[in-house]
């Protein structure tokens, strides 16, 4: 129920192997220029270790799709220049952004996490919607 309530507020949440990831996208009207097909979003991410062992975020993968089906893939070490270490109960938050040439799109991805044992695992980032105020939503 908590997840449904949070999604209604625009926060998307998923948990993989006790790593809870929540994302809240925000359309940045002041950085967007619809007449020149530039739409910009920020997304605020919270990564929380709900498990019993310390983990480190090693790398990221993002899959970004605009309204025309054009795909961008982004990979790299850590996030915003950091590879945070999360002890049990710790969390890490950051904000980033992405531009699109369409008024809407979707994003998803994953973080590669390394456990204390040296085991790497994938922590999924929930699929979330990028919608500008000019986007007409359709319910199916």
For each residue, the residues with C-beta under 8 A, 3 or more apart:
1: 4 5
2: 5 6 13
3: 6 7 13
4: 1 7 8
5: 1 2 8 9
6: 2 3 9 11 12 13 22
7: 3 4 10 11 12 13
8: 4 5
9: 5 6
10: 7 24 25
11: 6 7 22 23 24
12: 6 7 22 23 24 25 126 127 128
13: 2 3 6 7 20 21 22 23 126
14: 20 21 124 125 126
15: 18 19 20 21 50
16: 19 21 121 122 123 124
17: 51 113 121 123
18: 15 49 50 51 52
19: 15 16 47 48 49 50 51 55 86 111 113 123
20: 13 14 15 46 47 48 50
21: 13 14 15 16 45 46 47 48 111 123 124 125 126
22: 6 11 12 13 45 46 48 126
23: 11 12 13 43 44 45 107 125 126 128
24: 10 11 12 43 44
25: 10 12 41 42 43 44 107 128 129 130
26: 41 42 43 44
27: 32 39 40 41 130 131 132 133
28: 31 32 40 41 42 97
29: 32 132 133
30:
31: 28 40 97
32: 27 28 29 38 39 40 132
33: 36 37 38
34: 37 38 39 103 132 134
35:
36: 33
37: 33 34 101 102
38: 32 33 34 99 101
39: 27 32 34 99 100 101 102 103 104 130 132
40: 27 28 31 32 97 98 99 100
41: 25 26 27 28 97 98 99 100 130
42: 25 26 28 95 96 97
43: 23 24 25 26 95 96 97 98 107 128
44: 23 24 25 26 93 94 95
45: 21 22 23 79 93 94 95 96 125
46: 20 21 22 91 92 93
47: 19 20 21 57 84 86 91 92 93 111 123
48: 19 20 21 22 86 90 91
49: 18 19 54 55 86 87 88 89 90 91
50: 15 18 19 20 88 89
51: 17 18 19 55 88
52: 18 88
53: 88 115 116 117
54: 49 85 86 87 88 115 116
55: 19 49 51 85 86 113 114 115 116
56: 83 84 85 86 113 114
57: 47 60 78 79 82 83 84 86 92 111 112 113
58: 77 78 83 111 112 113 114 120
59: 75 76 77 78 111 112
60: 57 74 75 76 77 78 79 109 110 111 112
61: 73 74 75 109 110 111 112
62: 72 73 74 75 98 107 108 109 125
63: 71 72 73 107 108 109
64: 71 72 73 74 98 100 105 106 107
65: 69 70 71 105 106 107
66: 69 70 100 101 102 104 105
67: 100 102 103 104 105
68: 101 102
69: 65 66
70: 65 66 101 102
71: 63 64 65
72: 62 63 64 98
73: 61 62 63 64
74: 60 61 62 64 109
75: 59 60 61 62
76: 59 60
77: 58 59 60 83
78: 57 58 59 60 81 82 83 84
79: 45 57 60 82 84 94 96 111
80: 94 96
81: 78
82: 57 78 79 92 94
83: 56 57 58 77 78
84: 47 56 57 78 79 92
85: 54 55 56
86: 19 47 48 49 54 55 56 57 90 91 92
87: 49 54 90
88: 49 50 51 52 53 54
89: 49 50
90: 48 49 86 87
91: 46 47 48 49 86
92: 46 47 57 82 84 86
93: 44 45 46 47
94: 44 45 79 80 82
95: 42 43 44 45
96: 42 43 45 79 80
97: 28 31 40 41 42 43
98: 40 41 43 62 64 72 107 130
99: 38 39 40 41
100: 39 40 41 64 66 67 103 104 105 130
101: 37 38 39 66 68 70
102: 37 39 66 67 68 70 105
103: 34 39 67 100 131 132 134 135
104: 39 66 67 100 129 130 131 132 135
105: 64 65 66 67 100 102 129 130
106: 64 65 127 128 129 130
107: 23 25 43 62 63 64 65 98 125 127 128 130
108: 62 63 124 125 126 127 128
109: 60 61 62 63 74 124 125
110: 60 61 122 123 124 125
111: 19 21 47 57 58 59 60 61 79 122 123 125
112: 57 58 59 60 61 120 121 122 123
113: 17 19 55 56 57 58 120 121 122 123
114: 55 56 58 118 119 120
115: 53 54 55 118 119 120 121
116: 53 54 55
117: 53
118: 114 115
119: 114 115
120: 58 112 113 114 115
121: 16 17 112 113 115
122: 16 110 111 112 113
123: 16 17 19 21 47 110 111 112 113
124: 14 16 21 108 109 110
125: 14 21 23 45 62 107 108 109 110 111
126: 12 13 14 21 22 23 108
127: 12 106 107 108
128: 12 23 25 43 106 107 108
129: 25 104 105 106
130: 25 27 39 41 98 100 104 105 106 107
131: 27 103 104 135 137
132: 27 29 32 34 39 103 104 135
133: 27 29
134: 34 103
135: 103 104 131 132
136:
137: 131
138:
139:
140:
